[in-house]
């Protein structure tokens, strides 16, 4: 087992990793920008080291600064959390070149899954169902029109290196293809430095279902059910639940087995999530995230596992403790993402928290790094807390979530708490009757 690990991240996910490591007897090193000097993850780690100014490019995204922090503190491994450098294959390779250990998959697996075209081709070869679309990059409007005619409109154009909804445009007909294609390529180039795009059939009313997998890097892997992440705004997840309200045990077992076998066959190591669009009983692969997900706590809740501890164990070369036979679904869990944002426009709302009270009680978990007097910096993501509830079934989980939201106090800044209070009174949410377009449609009517 490692003696000391460094967490190359900030906020609640850095604190999450620190807690798991402490329970394992592993010392932790927090890195931080000058803007995060008073952050909770800095206070809770065994050691902390400043790696640069507020700008992410000069701190949390600075590979030399992070490697230097490891050398100065004697950390043997790096946990990337999510975001920042968590899916940067170059970062992983540099870590390995410095005789350090990356707590996650190999650089090769990150590279394969980081390019959506390569990922899709790989998954298709491994027997994972995929959305009909172009076999690779589409670099001309003429080719785009040809492929669109073959698979049928509507079509969605996606950046091969994309994420977060950027570089994605929908064309409902040939007349819309030119503008959509040109705009998608332009956004892809400006956001990712790569104009490459590909085409997929645009599904009308799908749900977003993702399968949690975990591998030991030696040909063994398990699946930990699914999460329904269909409530999204601008392709950003807002509300997640597990298990999915429309997935029964038979469907879960079938798609879970396909996913576990796929990652086992490539000797995948650590946590990963295979994301699908799900419509009319069919799954269509869209991407694989080669890291821990923001919504991982709801999977931990219903399976009674600690995915971060398992990540650290496997990276240290210890046997994977998870076995498919022992992984049984227990109850229902929901996570809502609390952002420091001003409604109804969801504009970022940094500032000082003047009062904070966390909800408690049976089946309630709050993953957050905020506290009374904490100043939310304007430089980073607006996520300030994740409220997770777990109960014996979905109705009980919804009731517990409503109660927990009523206890949560965050004063001094605007947050998205009112959004969830409103959602919980909607009949479609109560019945689990929604798809990936539901939330934006509802917001448009509100």
Buried (B, 14 or more C-beta within 10 A) or exposed (E): EBEBBBBBBBBBBBBBBBBBBBEBEBBBBBBBBBBBEEBBBBBBBBBBBBBBBBBBEBBBBBBEBBBBBBEEBEBBBBBBBBBBBBBBBEBBBBBEEEEBBBBBBBBEBBBBBBBBBBBBBBBEEBEBEBBEBBEEBBEEBEBBBEBBEEBEBBBBBBBBBBBEEBBBBEBEEEEBBEEBBEBBBEBBBEBBEBBBBBBBBBBEEBBBBBBBBBBBBEEBBBBBBBBBBBBBBEBBBBBBBBBBBBBEEEBBEEBBEBBBBBBBBBBBBBBBBBBBBBBEEEBBBBBBBBBBBBBBBBBBBBBEBBBBBBBBBBBBEEEBBBEBEEBEBEBBBBBBBBBBBBBEEBEBBBBEBEEBEBBEEEBBBBBBBBEEEBBBBEBBBBBBBBBBBBBEEBEBBBEBBBEBBEBBEBEBBBBBBEBBEEBBEEEEBEEBEBBBEBBEEBEEEE
